[in-house]
Amino acid sequence: MIICLGPVCVPLWPVLFLALKPLWNLLPEGAKERLRSFWDTYLYRPFFEPLLDRLPPTVRGFLFYGMPSASTKPDNSKASEHQTMKGFVGTKGEDAMYAADGSASDHGSDSTNATSSSTCITSREAALKLITSGKIDRDSSGVFYPSDDSEFETLQAAATTLQTPLFVDFTASWCAPCQKLKPIFQELSSSAKKKAASSDDPSALFCVVDVDELDGVALEHGVSTLPSFRCFGGKVEKLSKSPTPDILKAFVADNID
């Protein structure tokens, strides 16, 4: 359950739990245990859990934020996705990896082996080659659209090497306030690109993370409300207020020297 209040979409469960907590505290422990058992045995597991298992982890965590039994589920397959990707592994059927010197080398069709043997992006040339290679989708305003966790982590590594801030717009297609801020984010990216010495020497990098597609990234960075903006490598990591066009512009300006 979510509700969009003005510019922010938030889950309703925490509010509901906060309102009911005084009543819950008045119940004896025996009654609490019986209610928990009834919920898990007769409601959650037979009816809700099969439906929730179909949801992406981020959507599940967002809808049931504050309700641990429903907000997460064990998923060992995600473990490898949270490992830091220090090199760049080609996507879309390509298995090229950018080494520290910026060169591309073929590691065959086993992307897992390529990932494990990838090297850090330690040179500026390699980072510049990465962001201009077209391997990560980028629109005309300069905003990147990583398609998976590895591409996002690689973009982070490039920004770190370039010593430039990376602005991230955590969004979703169903979030109306997010869509209203999308053109503002693109405008800021375009402006930063024009102010740079050249398109190959960015003063800042901008990327969009769809929480439905890159759920691991959103979970890792504790995204629980939308819209949500982060800055990696800047002075201010995240907004402390509900984002508006003016607040977003000020946030970017504060992080770009």
N, C-alpha and C positions, 0 to 999 in steps of 0.2 A: 504494500500500500504506500503510495507516494502522493504528495500534493505539491503543486507549484504555487508558491506565494510570491507574487511579483517576479523578481528576477532570479529566484532560487527554487530548485526542486529538492524537497527533503522527504525522507521516509517518515511515516506516521507512527511506526511501532515505538520508537523511543518516547514520543509524547504520550502515547497511550499507556505505556508501562509506567511512566513517571506519575501519571494521574492515578493509576491503580495501585501503585506501590504502598501507600498508607494502608489501604484495605488488605493487601497481601500480608503486610507485616503484622496485622492483627490476628491472622489465622494461626492456630497451633501447628507445630511442626508435622504432626500426624496428618492433618488435613492437607498441608502443602504437598507432602509426599504422595498422597492419594490423587491429588489433582495433577501432579506431574506425571504419575503413572498412567492416569486416564488419558491425558493429552498424547503422550508418546505411544501408548498401546492402541488406542481406539480412534484417534484422529490424525496425528502427525504421520506416523509410519505407514498406515494403510492407504491414506488419501493424499496428504500433502507432499510427502517425500517423493513419490514417483513423479509428480508434476514438477516439483522443484528441481529434480535431477536433470530435467530437460533445459533448464535455464543456464546461461553462462554464469560463472561464479561471481562476476562483478554485479550483474543484475540481481542475482540472488542475495548477495551481501547488501546491496543498496536497498532493496525492497524490505529486507528483514533486519536492517541494521539495529543492533541492540537486542536481537533475539538469537543467541548463539546456536541453538540446536537447528534452526532453520536457515541461518545466514551462511553457513559453510558446510562443506562435506569433504571427507578425505579423498584426495586425488593424487596418488603417487606419481601419475604421469606428468603432473605439472612441475615436479621437482627440478627436472632438467631445464625447464623454461626459465627458472629464476636464477640460473647460473649466469654470471657476468660474461657477456660476449665481448671479448677484447679485440677481436679482429672483425673483418667483414666477410661474411659468407654469402655468396651470390644467391639470389632468389629467382623465382620464375623459371626454374629449370636450368639455371646456370650455376656451376659449382666453382666459381672463381673466388679467391680470397685475397684481399689486399694485405700485403705484408707491410712491415714498418717502413720500407723504402718506397711504398706506393705502387709497387709492381703487382701484377696479378699472376697468380700461379694456379695451375689446375690440380685439384686433389681428387679427381674422379667423381663418381656419383654418390659416394657416401658422405653426406653432409655432416653426419655426426662426427666422423673422423676429422673433417675439415675444421669443425668447430673446436674440437679438443686440441688441435694443433695450431690454432690461430695465435697470432702474436699481437702485442699491443700496438696501437696507432701512436707511435712515439715521434714521428716526424711531421712537421707542418705540411710538407709536400703530400704525404700520404693522406692526411686529413682533408686537404683541399681537393685531392683527386677523388676522394670518396664522395664528398658532397656535390661535386660537379659531374659525377659519372653517370647519373641518371638511374643508378641501381635502386635508389629509394625514390618513390613517387614524389614529385614536387610540382606545384602549380605555378602559374605565371607570376604570382606575387612573392614567390620564394618560400612558401609554406610547405614543409615536408609532411608526408602521410605514410609513416611506417606501417608495413603490412603485418608485422609480427614482433614479438618481444626482442628478437635478435637485432632487427633493424633499428629499433628504438635504442637499444643499448649501444649499438655501434655509433649511432648519431650522438649519443652522450659522450662516447669516447672521443669522437672527432671534435666536439665542442670543447672538451677538456684540453685536448692537445692544442687547439687554436686559441685557448684562453679567452673564449667568447661565451657570453651567456646563452643558454638554450631555454627558450620559452615554450611551455607545453600547455596546450588547450585540451583538457579532458572533457569530452563531449559525448553526445549520443543523438541519434537521428530523431528520437522521440522527445527530446528535451527542447521545448520551445524557447526558453530563455537562452539556451546555448546557441541556437540557430540565429538568434537576433544579434549575438556578439560575434558571429563568424566573420562578417564583412569587416568589422572593426579590427579583428585580429589579422586579417589579410592586409588591411590598409597599413597597419603597424609594421608588418613584415616587409611590405613593398617600400615603405619609407626608410626603414633601416637598410635595405638593400641599395637604395639610391644614395644614401649618405656614406656608404662604404667607399673606400678608395677604388675598388673595382668589384665586380660580381664574384670574383674569385677570392676576395679578401673580406669576408663578412664581418660586420660589427656585432651581429647577433644572429642566432639561428632560431627559427620558429617551426614548431611541428604540432600536429593535431593527433590526439590519441582517442580513438573510439573505444569507449569502455566495454562495449559489447564484443568487440573483436580482439582487443588487447587487454583482456581482463586481468592477466597476470601483472601487467605494468600498473594498472589502476589499483589493484589490491596491495601491491608492494609499497605504493606511495600513499596509502591510506585515504583514497578518494571515497568519501561517503556522501557528498552532496554535489549537485551539478547546478550551474557551471562551476568548474574548478580550474584554476590556473596555477602553474608552478614555474619557477625560474631556477635552473641549475647553473651554478657558477656565477651568480649575481649577488647583489647585496641583500636583497629581500627574497626569501625562498617562495613564499606564497602570500596570497591576499588574505588580510584579516577581516575584510568587509565583503558584503555581497557585491559581486562585480557588476559594474555599470560601464558604459562606454568611457566616461571620464576617469573612473577609478582604474580601469584597465590601461588606459593610456598613461596615467600617472605611474602605474606599476612598472610598465615597460621603460618609461623615461628614467625612473629611479635606478634601474638596473643596467642602463647603458651609459657609459661614461661619455 
